[in-house]
Amino acid sequence: MDNFRNLFEELYESVNGRSIAMASAEARTSKSVRMAESFDALPSGPQEEYLIQQQIRPVFGKEGVNDTPIGTHPDFIELEGTSTGTQKHYICTIFVDIKGSTRLSLLYPLETVYQFKNAVIKACIETIRSFDGYVHRIMGDAVMAFFGGKDTDKENAIADAINCIVVLRAILEESIKPWMERNGIDAKDFGFRIGCDFGNDDEVLWGGFGYKNVGEVSATGLPVDMASKLQSLAGKNQAMLGQGLLQYVNWPEKYSEIKKTTKDGSSENLPVVTPNITNSDGSPINYQMRQLAYRKSLEFSALPRSFRQQIDGSNVIDHAAISYKCFTVEDDVKSEYISASSFLEKHVSLVFVVTSNTRYRINYPLKVVFIKTNHGIDTPEDERDIEQKGKVRYLKKTKISAYNKAPVPFARTELEENTLYRGLHTMKCEIYDANEHLLFRDWIGVMIK
């Protein structure tokens, strides 16, 4: 992921390289051998298709690639071709709309617009598949996708969707837009709008729509429909989260915010989906929605620390000599837990580990401060959403032995914790040198069922 900012450029070149190579080869020579050589040197097939996945999935602890095709969710294929068979099953739905792409057709040749839009759609598809999502439908400049299935925990489906949304925006702002500017394409109005919601087993019904040869298997239910509505209410480069998701995992208010709009010159809050639809007795349902706080969410994202610290407004501070990780501990076996990548069961032992490379020129001892913040309605009120008093540890440079005065290669300290309350919680780590200069700051997000 060190090459994150070049992701879109690599994808664009791999997507469009073949047609460019063909035109170039024909201009130079008509010899079929030269043309074949041009084609052989270009990425193609799976190498092209999984370019983004191969960089993103390992960072979030996912193995292999997701090669599921567009269309019917694989867990509901048996419903294809039936007119009466249905199944109730939860799902997390996202709608991604590419905003501002229509205007490009007025400014640039259609071939250029097609190549660019196709690369953007492919980047969106591959980011969704990077988080085990299922691309259900492409509608012009929009993509509909599902997260979750019969072998996926509900909470983990939501974690995948949230991480997907954060990475989509990161790719947009840090890879696609800079590429547009470098290539003389107006990026002023271009962006994404995303809607996301979760529906539980009793809220979502799967079935076949249409006829056998002119139809599809899809999901219906208020949360599925709301994902589309939330997308339409999102601002440019923003994601709206629906009530189903917010309530199911106790999503913290710290990492979301009420959408604001301007009316008659004054700011107005929009806490519920508008228009406010009514239920069977005519009462408005007041379906809650909140805007994902992207930059705050980047604090605990598993995206590379070196990348996150470079984003405008970031509070993350990276240091090449320092490592900060979290591990689960079961029967004395430690397994790395990647920040906010999945939900853990309650009462799991955790250990937060900081190591420093003593070969770097740093003023030791280093003071390590661990600061915990618990969120969610399960957390006692006196500590909910409040940074707790920091727990201090020290990293010291020690000698290998009484006979070898060289320092040990690494200094290490740790903090033990346990998973207790449902929702997302964070452990901030700040590290100061002997002169009280701040060297490092990062967060690890811990999601608990």
C-alpha positions as CSV (number, residue, x, y, z in Angstrom):
1,M,0.0,0.0,0.0
2,D,3.0,2.3,-0.1
3,N,1.9,3.1,-3.7
4,F,-1.7,4.0,-2.6
5,R,-1.8,7.4,-4.3
6,N,-0.9,5.8,-7.7
7,L,-3.7,3.1,-7.5
8,F,-6.0,4.8,-9.9
9,E,-3.2,5.7,-12.3
10,E,-2.2,2.1,-12.4
11,L,-5.7,0.9,-12.9
12,Y,-6.4,3.5,-15.6
13,E,-3.3,2.5,-17.5
14,S,-4.1,-1.2,-17.2
15,V,-7.7,-0.7,-18.3
16,N,-6.9,1.5,-21.3
17,G,-3.4,0.4,-22.1
18,R,-4.4,-2.2,-24.7
19,S,-6.3,0.2,-27.0
20,I,-3.5,2.8,-26.6
21,A,-0.8,0.2,-27.5
22,M,-2.8,-0.9,-30.5
23,A,-3.1,2.6,-31.9
24,S,0.6,3.3,-31.2
25,A,1.8,0.1,-32.8
26,E,-0.3,0.6,-35.9
27,A,1.1,4.1,-36.3
28,R,4.7,2.8,-36.1
29,T,4.5,-0.4,-38.1
30,S,2.1,-2.9,-39.6
31,K,4.2,-5.9,-38.6
32,S,2.1,-8.3,-36.5
33,V,5.2,-9.2,-34.4
34,R,5.7,-5.7,-33.2
35,M,2.0,-5.4,-32.2
36,A,2.1,-8.7,-30.4
37,E,5.1,-7.5,-28.4
38,S,3.2,-4.4,-27.4
39,F,0.3,-6.4,-26.1
40,D,2.5,-8.9,-24.2
41,A,4.1,-6.1,-22.2
42,L,0.7,-4.9,-20.8
43,P,-1.2,-6.0,-17.7
44,S,-4.3,-8.0,-18.6
45,G,-6.9,-10.4,-17.3
46,P,-6.7,-11.1,-13.6
47,Q,-3.6,-9.0,-13.2
48,E,-5.7,-6.0,-14.4
49,E,-8.9,-7.0,-12.7
50,Y,-7.5,-7.6,-9.2
51,L,-5.0,-4.7,-9.2
52,I,-6.7,-2.8,-6.4
53,Q,-7.7,-5.9,-4.4
54,Q,-4.2,-7.2,-4.3
55,Q,-3.1,-4.0,-2.5
56,I,-6.1,-3.4,-0.2
57,R,-7.1,-6.9,1.0
58,P,-3.8,-7.8,2.8
59,V,-3.9,-4.5,4.7
60,F,-7.3,-5.4,6.1
61,G,-6.4,-9.0,6.8
62,K,-8.2,-10.6,3.9
63,E,-6.7,-13.4,1.9
64,G,-6.8,-14.1,-1.8
65,V,-9.2,-12.1,-4.1
66,N,-12.9,-11.8,-4.4
67,D,-13.9,-13.0,-7.9
68,T,-17.7,-13.1,-7.5
69,P,-19.4,-11.8,-10.7
70,I,-22.0,-9.0,-10.9
71,G,-25.6,-10.0,-10.4
72,T,-27.3,-12.4,-8.0
73,H,-25.8,-12.7,-4.5
74,P,-24.2,-16.2,-4.5
75,D,-26.1,-17.2,-1.3
76,F,-29.5,-16.8,-3.1
77,I,-28.8,-18.3,-6.5
78,E,-31.3,-21.0,-5.9
79,L,-34.0,-18.3,-6.2
80,E,-33.2,-17.7,-9.8
81,G,-35.9,-18.6,-12.2
82,T,-38.6,-19.0,-9.4
83,S,-41.6,-16.8,-9.1
84,T,-42.7,-17.8,-5.6
85,G,-39.6,-18.7,-3.7
86,T,-38.4,-16.1,-1.2
87,Q,-36.0,-16.0,1.8
88,K,-35.7,-13.6,4.7
89,H,-32.1,-12.8,5.4
90,Y,-30.2,-9.7,6.6
91,I,-28.0,-7.6,4.4
92,C,-26.0,-4.4,4.4
93,T,-26.6,-2.4,1.2
94,I,-24.6,0.5,-0.3
95,F,-25.3,2.7,-3.3
96,V,-22.4,4.6,-4.8
97,D,-23.2,7.4,-7.3
98,I,-20.5,9.1,-9.3
99,K,-21.3,12.8,-9.1
100,G,-20.3,15.3,-11.8
101,S,-19.4,12.8,-14.5
102,T,-22.2,13.9,-16.9
103,R,-20.6,17.3,-17.4
104,L,-17.4,15.7,-18.6
105,S,-19.2,14.7,-21.8
106,L,-19.5,18.4,-22.6
107,L,-15.9,19.2,-22.1
108,Y,-13.9,16.2,-23.5
109,P,-14.0,13.7,-26.3
110,L,-16.4,10.8,-25.7
111,E,-13.5,8.3,-25.9
112,T,-11.7,10.1,-23.1
113,V,-14.9,10.3,-21.0
114,Y,-15.6,6.6,-21.6
115,Q,-12.1,5.5,-20.6
116,F,-12.1,7.6,-17.5
117,K,-15.6,6.7,-16.3
118,N,-14.9,3.0,-17.0
119,A,-11.8,3.2,-14.9
120,V,-13.7,4.9,-12.1
121,I,-16.5,2.3,-12.2
122,K,-13.8,-0.5,-12.1
123,A,-12.1,1.2,-9.1
124,C,-15.4,1.3,-7.3
125,I,-16.2,-2.4,-8.1
126,E,-12.8,-3.6,-7.0
127,T,-12.9,-1.6,-3.8
128,I,-16.2,-3.1,-3.0
129,R,-14.9,-6.6,-3.8
130,S,-11.8,-5.9,-1.7
131,F,-14.1,-5.9,1.4
132,D,-16.0,-9.1,0.4
133,G,-18.9,-7.1,-1.1
134,Y,-21.1,-8.3,-3.9
135,V,-21.7,-6.0,-6.8
136,H,-25.4,-6.4,-7.6
137,R,-26.0,-3.8,-10.3
138,I,-24.4,-1.0,-12.3
139,M,-26.8,1.7,-13.2
140,G,-25.2,4.3,-15.5
141,D,-22.9,6.2,-13.1
142,A,-24.0,4.3,-10.0
143,V,-23.2,1.0,-8.4
144,M,-25.3,-1.0,-6.0
145,A,-23.7,-3.6,-3.8
146,F,-24.4,-6.0,-0.9
147,F,-22.3,-6.8,2.1
148,G,-22.9,-10.0,4.2
149,G,-24.3,-13.4,3.6
150,K,-25.1,-16.7,5.2
151,D,-21.5,-17.3,6.3
152,T,-20.8,-13.8,7.5
153,D,-21.6,-12.3,10.9
154,K,-24.0,-9.3,10.7
155,E,-21.6,-7.1,12.5
156,N,-18.7,-8.0,10.2
157,A,-20.8,-7.2,7.1
158,I,-21.2,-3.7,8.6
159,A,-17.5,-3.4,9.4
160,D,-16.7,-4.3,5.8
161,A,-19.2,-1.8,4.4
162,I,-17.8,1.0,6.6
163,N,-14.2,0.2,5.7
164,C,-15.2,0.1,2.0
165,I,-16.7,3.6,2.3
166,V,-13.7,5.1,3.9
167,V,-11.3,3.6,1.4
168,L,-13.5,4.7,-1.5
169,R,-13.3,8.3,-0.4
170,A,-9.5,7.9,0.2
171,I,-9.1,6.6,-3.4
172,L,-11.2,9.5,-4.7
173,E,-9.5,12.3,-2.9
174,E,-5.9,11.0,-2.8
175,S,-5.7,9.0,-6.1
176,I,-8.5,9.8,-8.6
177,K,-8.6,13.6,-8.2
178,P,-4.9,14.1,-8.3
179,W,-4.8,12.0,-11.4
180,M,-7.5,14.2,-13.0
181,E,-5.6,17.3,-12.2
182,R,-2.3,15.9,-13.6
183,N,-4.1,15.0,-16.8
184,G,-5.9,18.2,-17.3
185,I,-9.4,16.9,-16.5
186,D,-11.6,19.3,-14.5
187,A,-12.1,17.7,-11.0
188,K,-14.1,20.6,-9.5
189,D,-17.5,19.0,-9.6
190,F,-16.4,15.3,-9.6
191,G,-17.0,13.1,-6.6
192,F,-18.9,10.3,-5.0
193,R,-22.2,10.2,-3.0
194,I,-22.8,7.1,-0.9
195,G,-25.8,5.7,1.0
196,C,-25.5,2.7,3.3
197,D,-27.9,0.9,5.6
198,F,-28.4,-2.4,7.3
199,G,-31.5,-4.5,7.5
200,N,-31.9,-7.5,9.8
201,D,-33.4,-10.9,9.0
202,D,-37.0,-9.8,9.6
203,E,-36.6,-6.6,7.5
204,V,-35.2,-8.0,4.2
205,L,-36.8,-10.4,1.8
206,W,-35.0,-12.0,-1.1
207,G,-36.8,-13.2,-4.2
208,G,-36.9,-13.2,-8.0
209,F,-38.2,-10.1,-9.7
210,G,-39.5,-10.2,-13.3
211,Y,-39.5,-13.2,-15.6
212,K,-37.1,-16.2,-15.8
213,N,-35.2,-14.7,-18.8
214,V,-36.0,-11.0,-18.0
215,G,-35.5,-10.6,-14.3
216,E,-33.1,-10.8,-11.3
217,V,-32.9,-12.0,-7.8
218,S,-32.7,-9.1,-5.4
219,A,-33.6,-7.9,-1.9
220,T,-36.5,-5.8,-0.9
221,G,-37.3,-4.0,2.4
222,L,-37.1,-0.6,3.9
223,P,-33.4,-0.7,4.8
224,V,-32.5,-1.7,1.2
225,D,-34.7,1.0,-0.3
226,M,-33.3,3.5,2.2
227,A,-29.7,3.0,1.1
228,S,-30.7,4.5,-2.3
229,K,-32.5,7.3,-0.6
230,L,-29.6,8.0,1.7
231,Q,-27.3,8.2,-1.3
232,S,-29.5,10.9,-2.9
233,L,-29.4,12.9,0.3
234,A,-25.6,12.7,0.7
235,G,-23.4,15.7,-0.2
236,K,-20.6,15.4,-2.6
237,N,-17.9,13.1,-1.3
238,Q,-20.0,12.2,1.7
239,A,-21.6,9.0,2.9
240,M,-25.0,8.8,4.7
241,L,-25.6,6.0,7.2
242,G,-29.1,4.8,7.9
243,Q,-30.8,4.1,11.2
244,G,-30.6,0.3,10.8
245,L,-26.8,0.4,10.7
246,L,-26.4,3.1,13.3
247,Q,-28.5,1.4,15.9
248,Y,-27.4,-2.2,15.2
249,V,-23.8,-1.7,16.0
250,N,-24.2,1.4,18.3
251,W,-22.2,3.5,15.8
252,P,-20.6,6.3,17.9
253,E,-21.7,9.9,17.3
254,K,-18.0,10.9,17.4
255,Y,-17.5,9.2,14.1
256,S,-20.7,10.5,12.5
257,E,-22.5,13.8,12.3
258,I,-25.9,15.3,11.6
259,K,-26.2,16.6,8.0
260,K,-26.6,20.3,7.8
261,T,-28.2,22.3,5.0
262,T,-28.7,26.0,4.4
263,K,-32.2,27.3,4.1
264,D,-33.1,31.0,3.7
265,G,-29.5,31.9,4.7
266,S,-29.5,29.9,8.0
267,S,-28.1,26.5,8.8
268,E,-30.6,23.7,9.4
269,N,-30.1,20.2,10.8
270,L,-31.4,17.1,8.9
271,P,-31.5,14.3,11.4
272,V,-34.0,12.2,9.5
273,V,-34.6,11.0,6.0
274,T,-36.7,13.5,4.0
275,P,-39.3,13.5,2.8
276,N,-40.4,11.9,6.1
277,I,-42.5,8.9,5.0
278,T,-45.4,7.7,7.1
279,N,-46.4,4.2,8.4
280,S,-49.7,2.5,8.1
281,D,-51.4,4.7,10.7
282,G,-50.1,7.9,9.0
283,S,-47.4,8.7,11.5
284,P,-44.0,9.8,10.2
285,I,-41.4,7.2,10.8
286,N,-38.5,9.7,11.6
287,Y,-35.9,7.4,10.0
288,Q,-32.6,8.6,11.4
289,M,-29.6,9.3,9.3
290,R,-26.1,10.5,10.0
291,Q,-23.1,11.5,7.8
292,L,-20.0,9.4,8.3
293,A,-17.2,11.5,9.8
294,Y,-14.6,10.6,7.2
295,R,-11.5,12.3,8.7
296,K,-12.3,11.1,12.2
297,S,-12.8,7.6,10.9
298,L,-9.4,7.7,9.2
299,E,-7.8,7.9,12.7
300,F,-8.6,4.2,13.3
301,S,-8.5,3.0,9.7
302,A,-6.2,0.2,8.9
303,L,-4.9,2.2,5.9
304,P,-1.1,2.7,6.1
305,R,-0.2,5.2,8.9
306,S,2.3,6.9,6.6
307,F,-0.6,7.6,4.1
308,R,-3.1,8.7,6.8
309,Q,-0.7,11.3,8.3
310,Q,-0.4,13.1,5.0
311,I,-4.1,13.8,4.6
312,D,-5.2,17.4,5.3
313,G,-6.4,17.8,8.9
314,S,-5.0,14.4,10.0
315,N,-4.0,14.0,13.7
316,V,-2.0,10.9,12.9
317,I,1.8,11.1,13.4
318,D,3.9,8.4,11.9
319,H,7.5,7.5,12.9
320,A,9.6,5.0,11.0
321,A,11.2,3.6,14.1
322,I,7.9,2.9,16.0
323,S,5.4,0.1,15.6
324,Y,1.9,0.0,17.3
325,K,-0.2,-3.1,17.1
326,C,-3.0,-5.0,18.8
327,F,-3.3,-8.7,19.5
328,T,-6.0,-11.0,20.7
329,V,-4.8,-13.6,23.2
330,E,-6.3,-17.1,23.6
331,D,-4.6,-20.0,25.4
332,D,-1.4,-17.9,25.4
333,V,-1.5,-17.7,21.5
334,K,-1.4,-14.2,20.1
335,S,-3.1,-13.3,16.9
336,E,-2.9,-9.8,15.4
337,Y,-6.1,-7.9,15.4
338,I,-6.1,-5.4,12.5
339,S,-7.7,-2.1,13.6
340,A,-11.5,-2.0,13.1
341,S,-11.4,-4.8,10.6
342,S,-13.9,-7.1,12.3
343,F,-16.0,-7.5,15.4
344,L,-14.7,-9.5,18.4
345,E,-16.7,-11.4,20.9
346,K,-17.0,-10.0,24.4
347,H,-14.5,-11.0,27.1
348,V,-11.6,-11.5,24.7
349,S,-8.1,-10.7,26.1
350,L,-6.3,-8.0,24.2
351,V,-2.7,-6.7,24.3
352,F,-1.6,-3.4,22.7
353,V,2.1,-3.6,21.8
354,V,4.5,-0.8,21.1
355,T,8.0,-1.5,19.8
356,S,10.8,0.9,18.8
357,N,13.9,0.3,16.8
358,T,16.8,1.4,19.0
359,R,19.1,2.0,16.1
360,Y,17.3,5.2,15.2
361,R,18.6,8.4,16.8
362,I,15.9,9.1,19.3
363,N,16.2,10.5,22.8
364,Y,15.4,7.7,25.2
365,P,13.6,6.9,27.4
366,L,10.3,7.2,25.4
367,K,7.1,7.8,27.3
368,V,4.2,5.8,25.9
369,V,0.7,7.0,26.8
370,F,-2.3,4.7,26.1
371,I,-5.6,6.5,26.1
372,K,-8.9,4.5,25.9
373,T,-12.3,5.8,24.8
374,N,-15.4,3.6,25.0
375,H,-18.5,4.3,23.0
376,G,-22.0,2.9,22.7
377,I,-25.1,2.6,25.0
378,D,-23.6,-0.5,26.8
379,T,-20.8,1.7,28.1
380,P,-21.4,3.2,31.6
381,E,-22.5,6.8,31.3
382,D,-19.6,8.1,33.4
383,E,-17.1,6.9,30.8
384,R,-19.1,6.9,27.6
385,D,-17.5,8.9,24.8
386,I,-14.9,10.3,27.2
387,E,-11.1,9.8,26.9
388,Q,-10.0,8.0,30.0
389,K,-6.9,8.9,32.0
390,G,-3.8,7.8,30.0
391,K,-1.9,4.8,31.2
392,V,1.9,5.4,31.0
393,R,4.6,3.0,30.0
394,Y,8.2,3.5,29.0
395,L,10.5,2.3,26.3
396,K,14.2,2.2,27.4
397,K,17.3,1.5,25.5
398,T,19.1,-1.4,27.3
399,K,22.4,-3.1,26.7
400,I,22.5,-6.6,25.2
401,S,24.6,-7.8,28.2
402,A,27.2,-6.7,30.7
403,Y,29.8,-7.7,28.2
404,N,28.1,-6.3,25.1
405,K,27.3,-2.6,25.4
406,A,25.4,-2.4,22.1
407,P,21.7,-1.8,22.6
408,V,19.2,-4.5,22.1
409,P,17.7,-4.0,18.6
410,F,14.1,-3.2,19.8
411,A,12.5,-1.8,22.9
412,R,9.0,-3.0,23.8
413,T,6.1,-2.3,26.1
414,E,2.5,-3.4,26.2
415,L,-0.9,-2.8,27.8
416,E,-3.4,-5.5,28.5
417,E,-7.2,-5.0,28.0
418,N,-10.4,-6.9,27.5
419,T,-13.4,-6.6,25.2
420,L,-16.5,-5.6,27.3
421,Y,-19.0,-3.3,25.6
422,R,-20.8,-3.7,22.2
423,G,-19.7,-1.2,19.5
424,L,-16.6,0.6,18.4
425,H,-14.0,1.7,20.9
426,T,-10.5,3.1,20.4
427,M,-7.1,3.0,22.1
428,K,-5.0,6.1,21.2
429,C,-1.2,5.8,21.6
430,E,1.0,8.9,22.0
431,I,4.8,8.6,22.3
432,Y,7.1,11.4,23.6
433,D,10.9,11.4,23.7
434,A,13.0,12.3,26.7
435,N,12.5,16.0,25.9
436,E,8.7,15.7,25.8
437,H,8.6,16.1,22.0
438,L,5.6,14.2,20.5
439,L,7.0,11.6,18.1
440,F,4.0,9.4,17.4
441,R,0.3,9.3,17.5
442,D,-2.2,6.8,16.3
443,W,-5.4,5.0,17.1
444,I,-6.5,1.4,17.0
445,G,-10.2,0.7,16.7
446,V,-11.7,-2.3,18.5
447,M,-15.1,-3.5,17.4
448,I,-17.0,-5.7,19.8
449,K,-20.2,-7.7,19.3
